[in-house]
Amino acid sequence: MVDSALYTRTDRDILRGLVEKVATAAADPVNEERARLWGKLNDLDSERPMVWITEIPWHEFAAEPELQIECTQPWARGREWQYRHMLYQWKHFPVDTITSPYLSCPISHRSTGYGLYQESDVVITDPTSDVVSREYHPQIVEPEDIEKIQMPRVTRDDEETDRNYRAMSDLFSDIMPIRLTGIKHIWYTPWDYLVTVWGVEQALMDLIVRPEMVHAAVDRVVKACMIELDQFVELGLLDNGNDNTRMGSGGYGYNSILPPADFNPKHVRTCDIWGCSNAQIFSAVSPEMLWEFAIEHDLPYLTRWGMNYYGCCEPLDQKIEVLRRIPNLRKISMSPFADMKRGSEQVGADYVLSHKPTPAQLAVDSWCLEEARAKLYEALDVSRGSHVEVILKDISTVRREPRRLWEWGEMAMEVVQEFAR
């Protein structure tokens, strides 16, 4: 029966055609092999470096025939966008991507948030892109402003969830299973939030000028995150993310360690899945300050998770000893600003290194595949003996040449085979 509020008969035909292609991709045996390899990596028993591409500038792919949206209803268009882009990546730059054997219907929920929301001046260079420059307007100026950070309240919307599930079942259940899915991963980054309401320069200056105020503000945000997390658990919103769910700023979460033996899929706990954190704004601060103003505050939160990922764009190659204090740490980000050789020397085989090739190589006037190959080979060569994933992300532009990503993906898979154990 057609739900005209969500999709028309024509929309139905379009979506079913796409999902038939998704089902074909999901049935490919390569998914099982890639899942096995991701699991070996995360178990610290890797067979080769794993590769994934994410944070893609899809607005620059708008002219690609395979990505043209044809559905008319907003609900249907959203799913069409998702399936078309999934299939496009699977076809043109799959690297170690995995397609799930089911369609996900997220459990709907809402949070009231933390009370303060960013206010900023925005500079736009490409109106079709969501990559912009911002200058934040400080809202935390004096110590009393910290109280503006509110404790969130989470609600679960089973009515909306049921509506979506029934629609997806009507459309696709004879093609692929439909699975209700909760929250598989939480982007926990107190400092990513704080700088948007404090201001970047002032927040960093206050590490020295008003450290007590900084500690109080971080504590307040962490408390808000903990209260929100408690509600996720109580409402049964967490889900098993030890699969092709992205962990932190890295790759997939497959492993043989989680969940533990007493796992109950009907009530997922934090200790069953991955957590993460970072302090990207602390790129230039000392290891001691990273510990004092970020990680030490994070410990009550990070202790709750079965395994943890740490880092994003900040260089961490000289802060490994501080990171070792993080409980259940399993992956460390090695951003384009990090020294991969130094990071590998510090880590050895104790953790997974999440190598992030610079996306700037794709933004140049004249794309040079061989230069990209040489850089990737060098990064993997200096990190022999470590467990490595290669995550190409933060791609703001490919200069409207999608084939650059196709070529990079093919090249990366050739290179990592040379480093198979």
ABEGO torsion letter per residue (X at the ends): XBBAAABBAAAAAAAAAAAAAAAAAAABAAAAAAAAAAAAAAAGABABBBBBBBGBBAAAAAABAAABBABABAAAAAAAAAAAAAAAAAAABAEABBBBABBBBBBBBBBAEAGBBBBBBBBBABAABABBBBBBBBABABAAAAAABBBBBBBBBAAAAAAAAAAAAAAAAAABBBBBBBBABBBBBAAAAAAAAAEAAAAAAAAAABAAAAAAAAAAAAAAAAAAAAAAAAAGABBBABBABBBEABBBABBAAOBBAABBAABBBAAABBBBBBBAAAAABBAAAAAAAAAAAAAAAAAABABBBBEBABBAAAAAAAAAABBGBABBBBBAABBAAAAAAAAEAABBBBBBBBAAAAABABBBAAAAAAAAAAAAAAABGBBBBBBBBGBABAGGBAAAAAAAAAAAAAAAAAABX
